[in-house]
Amino acid sequence: MFLYLLEKKPVNQKAKKGLVPPHFRRIFVHEVQQEEDSMIIDIDLGFASEAAVKVKIETDVIPRVTLLVDSVYVDVGIRIALRGISKHPPYVQGFEVTLLHQPEIHWNLGDLARMANIAFIDRTIRKLINDNVKILVIPNKLSIPICVVPLPRELGSIMNTDEKAYSESGRIVIPNPEGIVRVVLEKTANIPPMDMTSSLLYPSVLFKSPRRFFTEMFPSKKSSDPYAVVRIGSHEYRTKTVYKELNATFNTTFDIPVYCPLDQHLEIVIYDEDFNTDDIIGKIIERLEDIKDNYSVEKEAKWRGLSNTNNTRAYLKYLWISEQIVDKSSNLDSDGLLAFSCIGIYSTSLCKPKISIKLTDMSDEGHYLTDRSWKAIMAFKELKEFTLSNLSLGLWDLFNLQGGMLRLLKDDTTISIEVEDSLEREDEVGRRKWIGEVAIQHIIERGEEPIELQLSKTYKKKQSFVNKSVKKLSLLAKTMLGTSGGTVLQSEEEESMKIKLQCVVYRDVIKS
């Protein structure tokens, strides 16, 4: 929103640029015992900027109104993982980049911002930043196979970069899950009252119990509206709210896929729902490595205290579930995981795709929460073909470097794939959707071979005569007003789209 204002008249801005060299606060190399050919490096960086942006809003008021943003400081943690390390060129098969947490950003708001609601402005800007950066925070990551990186001629000449090499490189992009963290949250006790209430809000109490009505007439804190959020990195799951309850029952199970537990934490946070900002009641934080080491066998639930509270507790249990690749001659006979990446999208016309992969919706009334759908980063480019190839060719986008994981249940038979095209056509209403399905057993039988799927074209809106007429009138009005955009696309005859995926199916291994 702020950048949008800077681009619009009658706003003029002046920027003073400057960046202090980054401060390396910590560089830590992890010992990876399970993978001897890998190296994981965590880097904590601090960026202090001397840049200042001054915005002047032209009005009839003198002096002009100005806004100032300066003294920006960014604190970010980056994890770099080297995969397939060897003694021979090019020495690694690929590397992964992810953010360890949401960047901490501090700034100073000056001029008019000092008189405005600074808390509201600050909260709004932070939310916009966090929503956009979330796609890069662990467990999300970008994986870059070394064969797609433009290398010096000396190294490039000894590398195998044929089509098969690029297809196999897609397997480096696929997440390699170490297991699943299961959290069973049954109930909470002794939640402090957080909400003001009064019997005046419930007139019927006067007729049922006049004494209670007059006793509770004056506002006081009597109850809370608790709900729980379970979070690992940028992935979080929320229970339903239990209204007006100090001893809430949730009976909810969370299954959270984990591909790297190193230096990661599980957070269980109990909130009180409010109209404005929800209040934190308390939280439990556990190291994933401790859960992996101590809860690989199912144990009884027990009461655990929440931090920052006097006596608030949660009755819950943990379980670490290991994963094993399903052999292509076998079937999925238990719950498991599907890990995947998109090698390419091939269309006969220009497109700007956003990929979604889904499993069947579960109607469990919110008592089982896990990852059953996945959305890729939307493409930044408009191309006919997106493929995992040499980066210098420009035929790739970020979603080619992004993998995903979904929780499989033993009754699942197919996965649904949807590619939404963000480019609209003049003679069509709304955006296109290209859809398809693939059987999980077919994925297992393919083994390491990629899967190509021909997609069928549908639309987000009904292509009726009325809808098309309304769109034509809208385009005509924009043309007359001179507000129409640039190049307008038209649909073409016999259009088609196919998608190419690399997939791996895992099954649960629970120790008894």
C-alpha positions in Angstrom: 0.0 0.0 0.0 2.8 2.4 0.9 4.7 1.7 -2.4 1.4 2.1 -4.2 0.9 5.6 -2.7 4.4 6.6 -3.8 3.6 5.8 -7.4 0.4 7.9 -7.5 -0.1 11.6 -7.9 -0.5 14.0 -6.2 2.3 12.5 -4.1 5.9 13.4 -4.6 8.7 11.6 -2.9 12.4 12.1 -2.3 14.7 9.2 -1.3 18.0 9.3 0.4 19.8 6.0 -0.3 22.4 4.3 1.8 23.2 0.8 3.1 25.6 0.0 5.9 27.5 -3.2 5.2 25.7 -6.3 6.7 26.7 -7.5 10.2 27.3 -11.2 10.5 26.1 -12.0 14.0 26.5 -15.8 13.7 27.7 -18.5 11.3 27.0 -22.0 12.5 27.7 -25.3 10.6 25.4 -28.2 11.7 26.5 -31.8 12.0 24.2 -33.9 9.7 24.6 -37.5 10.9 21.9 -39.0 8.6 23.3 -37.5 5.4 27.1 -37.6 5.1 27.1 -35.9 1.7 25.3 -32.8 3.0 26.2 -29.7 4.9 23.8 -27.2 6.6 25.0 -23.7 7.4 22.9 -21.1 9.4 23.8 -17.4 9.0 22.3 -14.6 11.1 22.6 -11.2 9.4 21.8 -7.7 10.3 21.2 -5.0 7.7 21.1 -1.3 8.8 20.0 1.1 6.2 20.7 4.9 6.2 18.0 5.2 3.5 15.2 7.7 4.1 12.0 8.1 2.1 10.2 11.4 2.4 6.7 11.6 0.9 5.0 14.9 0.2 1.2 15.0 -0.4 0.2 18.0 -2.5 -2.9 19.7 -1.1 -4.3 23.2 -0.8 -3.0 23.3 2.7 0.2 25.2 3.4 2.7 23.9 4.5 2.5 20.6 2.5 1.9 17.4 4.4 4.9 15.1 4.6 5.6 11.5 5.7 9.0 10.2 6.6 10.3 6.6 6.9 14.0 6.2 8.0 16.4 4.2 10.2 15.4 0.9 8.7 17.0 -2.2 10.3 16.5 -5.8 9.1 17.5 -8.9 11.2 17.3 -12.1 9.2 18.4 -15.7 9.6 19.3 -17.7 6.5 19.9 -21.5 6.1 22.0 -22.8 3.2 22.1 -26.5 2.7 24.6 -28.1 0.3 23.4 -31.5 -1.1 25.3 -34.2 -2.8 28.8 -33.1 -1.8 31.6 -35.0 -3.6 35.3 -34.7 -4.3 34.8 -34.2 -8.0 33.6 -31.3 -10.1 31.1 -29.7 -9.7 31.5 -30.8 -6.1 27.8 -30.5 -5.1 24.5 -31.6 -6.8 22.6 -28.6 -5.6 21.9 -26.3 -2.7 18.8 -25.1 -0.7 18.1 -21.6 0.6 15.4 -20.8 3.2 14.7 -18.2 5.9 14.9 -19.5 9.5 12.2 -17.1 10.7 10.2 -14.1 9.6 12.6 -11.2 9.2 12.5 -8.7 12.1 12.2 -5.3 10.6 12.4 -2.0 12.6 12.0 1.5 11.2 11.2 5.0 12.3 8.1 6.8 11.2 8.3 10.6 11.1 6.4 13.8 10.3 2.7 13.1 9.8 3.1 9.5 10.8 4.0 10.7 14.4 0.5 12.3 14.7 -1.3 9.4 13.0 -2.1 6.0 14.5 1.5 4.7 14.4 0.5 1.3 15.9 -2.1 0.7 13.1 0.3 1.8 10.3 3.1 -0.3 11.8 0.9 -3.4 12.1 -0.5 -3.0 8.6 3.0 -2.7 6.9 4.4 -5.6 8.9 1.5 -7.9 7.9 2.0 -7.0 4.2 5.7 -7.8 4.5 5.2 -11.1 6.5 2.5 -12.3 4.1 4.8 -11.9 1.1 8.0 -13.3 2.8 6.2 -16.3 4.3 6.7 -18.3 1.1 10.5 -18.3 1.8 10.4 -19.1 5.6 11.2 -22.7 6.7 9.8 -25.3 6.0 9.3 -23.5 2.6 12.6 -23.3 0.6 14.1 -22.8 -2.8 16.2 -25.7 -4.1 18.6 -25.0 -6.9 20.2 -28.0 -8.7 23.8 -27.3 -9.7 23.1 -28.3 -13.4 20.8 -25.3 -13.9 23.3 -22.8 -12.6 25.4 -21.0 -15.3 28.9 -22.2 -14.6 32.3 -21.3 -15.9 33.2 -23.0 -19.2 35.8 -25.2 -17.5 33.1 -26.7 -15.2 30.3 -26.7 -17.7 32.2 -28.8 -20.2 32.5 -31.7 -17.8 28.9 -31.7 -16.6 26.1 -33.7 -18.0 23.4 -31.2 -18.9 21.1 -33.2 -21.3 17.3 -33.4 -20.9 17.6 -36.4 -18.6 19.9 -34.5 -16.3 17.4 -31.7 -15.9 14.6 -34.2 -15.2 16.7 -35.9 -12.5 17.6 -32.6 -11.0 14.0 -32.1 -10.2 14.4 -34.7 -7.5 16.8 -32.4 -5.7 13.9 -29.8 -5.5 11.6 -32.4 -3.8 11.6 -32.1 0.0 13.2 -35.1 1.8 11.0 -35.5 4.9 12.6 -36.9 8.1 9.2 -37.5 9.7 5.9 -36.1 11.0 5.3 -34.4 14.3 1.9 -35.5 15.7 0.4 -33.3 18.5 -2.8 -34.4 20.2 -4.3 -31.5 22.1 -7.1 -32.7 24.3 -8.0 -29.9 26.6 -6.8 -26.9 28.6 -7.5 -25.8 32.2 -7.4 -22.7 34.3 -7.5 -20.2 31.4 -7.5 -16.7 33.0 -10.6 -14.6 32.2 -9.7 -12.1 29.5 -13.1 -10.7 28.3 -15.2 -8.0 30.0 -18.8 -9.0 30.3 -22.0 -7.7 32.0 -25.5 -9.1 32.6 -26.8 -6.0 30.8 -25.8 -7.8 27.6 -28.2 -10.7 28.5 -31.6 -9.2 29.5 -33.1 -12.7 29.7 -31.0 -13.3 32.9 -33.2 -10.8 34.7 -36.3 -13.0 34.4 -34.4 -16.3 35.2 -32.3 -15.0 38.1 -32.9 -11.4 39.2 -30.3 -11.6 41.9 -27.6 -12.8 39.4 -28.6 -10.1 37.0 -28.0 -7.3 39.5 -24.9 -8.9 41.0 -23.2 -9.2 37.6 -24.5 -5.9 36.2 -21.2 -4.1 36.5 -18.6 -5.0 33.7 -15.9 -7.4 34.9 -13.7 -10.1 33.5 -15.6 -13.4 33.7 -14.7 -15.5 30.7 -12.4 -16.1 27.7 -12.8 -17.3 24.1 -9.8 -19.6 23.7 -8.4 -21.2 20.6 -5.1 -22.9 19.9 -2.5 -22.4 17.2 0.2 -25.1 16.5 3.1 -23.7 14.6 6.4 -25.0 13.1 8.2 -22.2 11.1 5.8 -20.6 8.7 3.3 -23.5 8.8 0.5 -23.0 11.4 -2.8 -24.7 12.2 -5.7 -23.3 14.2 -8.4 -25.0 16.1 -12.0 -23.7 16.4 -12.7 -21.1 19.1 -14.4 -22.4 22.2 -16.5 -19.4 23.4 -17.0 -18.4 27.0 -15.0 -21.2 28.5 -12.1 -21.2 31.0 -11.6 -25.0 30.7 -11.7 -25.6 27.0 -11.9 -29.0 25.3 -10.3 -29.2 21.8 -9.8 -32.9 21.1 -7.7 -32.0 18.0 -4.9 -33.9 16.3 -2.2 -32.1 14.3 0.1 -34.0 11.8 2.9 -31.7 10.7 5.5 -32.9 8.1 9.1 -32.0 8.9 12.0 -32.2 6.5 14.7 -30.9 8.7 14.3 -30.7 12.5 17.7 -29.0 13.1 17.4 -26.0 15.4 13.6 -25.8 14.8 10.8 -25.5 17.4 7.2 -26.5 17.8 5.0 -23.8 19.3 1.6 -24.3 20.8 0.0 -21.0 21.6 -3.3 -20.4 23.3 -5.1 -17.2 22.3 -8.2 -15.4 23.4 -10.3 -14.3 20.5 -11.3 -10.6 20.4 -12.9 -8.2 18.0 -9.7 -6.2 17.4 -6.4 -8.0 18.3 -6.4 -11.5 19.8 -4.5 -11.8 23.1 -1.9 -14.4 23.8 -2.8 -16.4 27.0 0.3 -18.6 27.0 2.5 -20.9 25.0 4.5 -24.1 25.0 7.7 -24.4 23.0 9.5 -27.7 22.3 12.7 -28.4 20.2 11.9 -30.7 17.3 15.1 -32.6 17.9 13.9 -33.4 21.5 10.6 -34.6 20.2 12.3 -36.8 17.6 14.7 -38.3 20.2 12.2 -38.8 23.1 8.7 -39.4 21.5 9.3 -41.9 18.7 7.1 -44.3 20.7 3.6 -43.3 21.6 3.2 -42.2 25.2 0.3 -41.2 27.4 -0.9 -37.6 27.4 0.0 -35.4 30.3 -0.5 -31.9 31.7 2.0 -29.3 30.6 2.2 -25.7 31.9 2.0 -22.7 29.6 4.5 -19.9 29.9 3.6 -16.4 31.1 0.6 -17.8 33.1 0.1 -18.7 36.8 -1.6 -22.1 36.5 -2.9 -22.5 32.9 -2.2 -26.0 31.6 -2.7 -28.0 28.5 -3.4 -31.8 28.4 -1.6 -33.2 25.3 0.9 -35.7 23.9 3.5 -35.8 21.1 4.6 -38.5 18.7 7.4 -38.6 16.1 6.5 -40.6 13.0 9.3 -41.7 10.7 8.8 -42.0 6.9 10.0 -44.6 4.5 9.9 -44.5 0.6 7.2 -46.8 -0.9 8.9 -49.2 -3.4 7.4 -49.0 -6.9 6.3 -52.7 -6.7 4.3 -52.0 -3.5 1.1 -50.3 -2.4 0.4 -47.6 0.1 -1.0 -49.7 3.0 -0.8 -47.0 5.7 -0.9 -43.2 6.1 2.1 -41.5 4.6 3.4 -38.4 2.7 3.5 -37.2 -0.9 6.6 -35.1 -1.7 6.8 -33.4 -5.1 8.1 -30.7 -7.4 7.1 -29.2 -10.7 9.7 -29.7 -13.5 7.7 -27.9 -16.1 4.5 -26.5 -17.6 4.0 -26.6 -21.3 1.2 -24.5 -22.9 0.3 -23.6 -26.5 -0.4 -20.0 -25.5 1.0 -17.4 -23.1 0.2 -18.1 -19.5 1.1 -16.9 -16.0 0.4 -20.0 -13.9 -0.3 -20.6 -10.2 -0.2 -24.3 -9.3 -2.4 -26.0 -6.7 -2.2 -29.7 -5.7 -4.9 -31.1 -3.5 -6.2 -34.2 -1.8 -9.8 -35.0 -0.9 -11.3 -32.7 1.7 -11.8 -34.3 5.1 -15.0 -33.5 6.9 -13.8 -34.1 10.5 -15.2 -30.9 12.0 -11.7 -29.5 12.5 -10.6 -32.3 14.8 -7.8 -33.4 12.5 -5.5 -30.7 11.0 -2.7 -31.3 8.5 -1.5 -30.3 5.1 -4.0 -31.6 2.5 -3.5 -28.8 -0.1 -0.5 -26.9 -1.4 -0.1 -23.8 -3.5 3.0 -22.8 -5.4 4.5 -19.3 -5.7 2.7 -17.6 -8.5 4.8 -17.2 -11.7 6.3 -13.7 -12.2 6.8 -14.2 -16.0 4.4 -14.7 -18.9 5.6 -17.6 -21.0 4.4 -20.5 -23.0 6.8 -22.9 -21.4 8.2 -23.0 -17.9 10.9 -25.6 -17.4 13.7 -26.5 -15.0 16.6 -25.7 -17.3 19.7 -23.5 -17.4 18.8 -20.4 -15.5 20.5 -18.2 -18.1 17.8 -19.2 -20.7 15.0 -17.5 -18.8 12.6 -20.4 -19.2 12.1 -20.9 -15.5 10.3 -19.3 -12.6 10.5 -19.6 -8.8 7.8 -22.3 -8.6 10.2 -24.6 -10.6 12.6 -24.3 -7.6 9.9 -25.0 -5.0 8.8 -28.4 -3.7 5.9 -29.4 -1.5 4.6 -32.1 0.9 1.0 -33.3 1.5 -0.2 -35.7 4.2 -1.6 -39.0 2.6 -4.2 -41.2 4.3 -4.4 -44.8 3.4 -7.8 -44.4 1.8 -6.5 -41.7 -0.7 -6.5 -42.8 -4.3 -5.9 -39.7 -6.4 -4.4 -36.2 -6.2 -6.0 -33.2 -8.0 -3.9 -30.7 -9.9 -5.1 -27.2 -10.8 -3.2 -24.5 -12.7 -4.9 -21.1 -12.6 -3.8 -18.7 -15.4 -3.7 -15.1 -14.2 -3.8 -13.8 -17.7 -7.3 -12.9 -18.9 -8.6 -13.0 -22.5 -10.8 -10.4 -24.1 -13.3 -12.9 -25.4 -13.5 -15.0 -22.1 -15.1 -14.2 -18.8 -12.8 -14.5 -15.8 -9.6 -16.6 -15.5 -8.9 -20.0 -16.9 -8.3 -23.1 -14.8 -6.5 -26.2 -16.1 -7.3 -29.3 -14.1 -6.3 -32.9 -14.0 -6.0 -35.9 -11.7 -3.4 -38.6 -11.3 -3.7 -41.9 -9.3 -1.4 -42.3 -6.3 -0.7 -45.9 -7.3 0.5 -44.7 -10.7 2.9 -42.3 -9.0 4.3 -45.2 -6.9 4.7 -47.4 -10.0 6.6 -44.7 -11.9 9.3 -44.7 -9.3 11.9 -42.1 -10.1 10.4 -41.4 -13.6 8.6 -38.0 -13.9 4.9 -37.8 -14.6 3.4 -35.9 -17.5 -0.3 -35.0 -17.3 -2.5 -33.4 -19.9 -4.8 -30.9 -18.3 -8.4 -29.9 -19.3 -9.4 -26.3 -19.6 -12.2 -24.9 -17.4 -13.1 -21.4 -16.2 -13.6 -19.8 -12.8 -16.7 -18.1 -14.1 -19.5 -19.4 -16.2 -19.0 -18.5 -19.9 -22.7 -17.4 -20.4 -24.0 -14.9 -22.9 -24.9 -12.5 -20.1 -21.4 -12.6 -18.5 -19.7 -12.1 -21.9 -22.0 -9.2 -22.7 -21.2 -7.5 -19.3 -17.5 -7.9 -20.0 -17.8 -6.4 -23.5 -19.6 -3.4 -22.1 -17.0 -3.0 -19.4 -14.1 -3.1 -22.0 -16.0 -0.6 -24.2 -16.4 1.8 -21.2 -12.6 1.5 -20.4 -11.7 2.2 -24.0 -13.9 5.3 -24.1 -12.5 6.6 -20.9 -8.9 5.8 -21.9 -8.3 3.5 -18.9 -7.9 0.3 -20.8 -4.6 -1.6 -20.2 -1.9 -2.5 -22.7 -1.9 -5.7 -24.8 -5.2 -7.6 -24.8 -5.0 -11.4 -25.3 -7.4 -13.4 -27.3 -8.1 -17.1 -27.0 -6.7 -19.4 -29.6 -8.0 -22.6 -31.3 -7.1 -26.0 -29.9 -5.2 -24.7 -26.9 -3.7 -27.2 -24.5 -1.5 -27.4 -21.4 0.4 -30.2 -19.7 2.4 -30.4 -16.5 5.4 -32.4 -15.6 5.9 -33.5 -12.0 8.5 -35.4 -9.9 6.9 -37.2 -7.0 7.9 -39.5 -4.1 5.4 -41.4 -1.9 6.3 -42.3 1.7 4.6 -44.5 4.3 4.5 -44.0 8.1 6.8 -46.1 10.3 5.6 -46.0 13.9 7.8 -47.8 16.5 5.9 -50.0 18.9 
